[in-house]
Amino acid sequence: MSKKRLLVSACILVLVFQLNVPPGIAQDQPLIIPEGTEMQLMLDEPLSSKLNDIGDEVYATVRRDISVDGRTVLARGTQVIGRVTFVQPARRPLKGGKLHITFERIRVGSEEQRLSAIVKSASNFDTDTKVNTGGEGTLKEGASGGQVLQNVMTAAGIGGIGVTIAILSSVQDSPYGYGGISSGGAAAGAAILGGSVIVGIFLTKGKEIRLSEGTIVRIKLERALAIQ
């Protein structure tokens, strides 16, 4: 092949390449995902405010494609890596568990890039529950209303025995015999029942945070993310 033909072929290849590059975008220019963009991740493994420790690594994948100006920048299944940076098991009374996950790396191809994001919420479809962070990034649980009621009823049942004893004692001390209850007995009974409610509340432990595999974690970028 002559030099002239080689030169013509090279020119054609350059022209074809330029036609396939969008105007104003260089080939090596990174694609920017803006600050404030919200992403959905899916946990690769379960997490718990009772069982996990600070420093445990957390792996998740992007749930839906992330697009910028109509172009897919992050594909579904892209791996995101983080770690547990704060954890507090549930306690009494009514103190729910807390869990803070910091997602800090994203794996694009064979490269890892830094990520700055904050967790907004976690939705566990296995248990039909959603845990929010209140805006500061720490997942927080509350207390189970059913467990509070159960403990109050248990304490009230025990207290009921005390109420019966107090009333029987007041009847025996009453000048009206079994026909009346003294004011002291009535006050003692009320105090015992009131105390039973308080005891029931203090017996109640808050709920642990339990996120199963596949839990959807919603995050928001705190800084723009440049994808090469």
Helices and strands as residue ranges (DSSP letters): H 3-19, E 31-33, E 38-43, E 47-48, E 57-62, E 66-68, E 71-74, E 79-88, E 98-108, E 111-114, E 117-124, E 129-132, E 138-140, H 145-173, G 177-179, H 183-203, E 210-211, E 216-221, E 225-227
